[in-house]
């Protein structure tokens, strides 16, 4: 019988998997607004797989790449926004607008 994949992890489990102490995880919560693990009915933090993925990114930025906290925050924010993608989307919307304005003029 295959063991079912866990949906939630305790702070102790996450601490071992990520390789940092529990107090570091709690500190990162205060520094990175994206990291907001839920709490169960007894008030203990429960981390999801998405939280684990984010924590691995934070760990990589801070401990492996040696970013400062501010630099790591900016890097995570940059990943969420992807300015190049936003420019491409904007350009595409402008082309669509011009196309629709052309059609409107032809119909008038």
N, C-alpha and C positions, 0 to 999 in steps of 0.2 A: 504494500500500500504506500503510495507516494505521500510525502508530508506536504500539507498545504502551505503555500507561501503566506507569510505573515503580512498583515495589513498595517499593523502598528508596532512600534518599538519603544521600549522604555529608554530613559536617558542613560542608564547604565549600559544597555545594549549598544546604543548609538555611540557612546563614548568609546567603547571597545572597538567598534567597527571603524570609526573615523580616526582613532588614535590620539584623542585628546581627553583631558579630564572633564568631568561633568560641569565643573564651574566655568570652564572655557566655553562650553556650549551655551550656558546661561548668559555669559558675557556677550557672546556673539549675537544672541537674541536682542540684546539691548543696542547693539551697534548696527545691525542689518534689519531694516524694517520688513524685508521680504521673508525673513525667518520668523514665523509665528506658529510654533507647534500648538496643537489643541491640548486641552487638559481634560482628564477624565473626571468622573464624579467625585473622586477623592482629591482632586487638585493636582495630580501628577501629570507631568508632560508626557504626551504621546506623539511620537514622530511618525510621519508617513514616508513612503518611498520618495516622494517629491521633496520632502524635507531633507532626507538623506542625500539626495542628488545635490541640493543646494549647499548642504554642509560640506560635501566633497569639493564643490567649486570654491567655497570660502577657504577651506583648508589648503587647496592648491594655490590660491592667490596669496594667502598670508604666509604659509609655511614653506611652500616649494618655490614659488616665484618671488617671495620676499616683498610683496606689496605692503604699503602702509594700509591702515584701516580705511583712510579716505580714498586711497587709490583702488582698493578692493571694492569699495562701495561704488565708485565711478565705473569700474570695469563691469560690475554686475548690472548697473543701470544701463550702461552702453549695450550690453548683450540683450537687454529687454527692449530697447528702443530701436536698435539697428538703424542709425541715421541714413546709411546708404539706401536701405530698403524704403525708408520714408521718402527720400528724394525720388526714387524710381516710381513709387506710388503717386506722388504729387505730379510728376511729369506725365504719367499715364492719365491721370484725372484731367489735367489741362488739355491734353490731346483730345480726350473724349468731349470735354466742354466745347472746344472749337468745332469738333465734328457736329455736335448737336446744334450749335448756333448756326452753322452752315445749313443744316437741314431746315431749321426754323426760318431762315431767310428765304430759302427756296420755296417753302410752302406759303409764305406770306404774299 
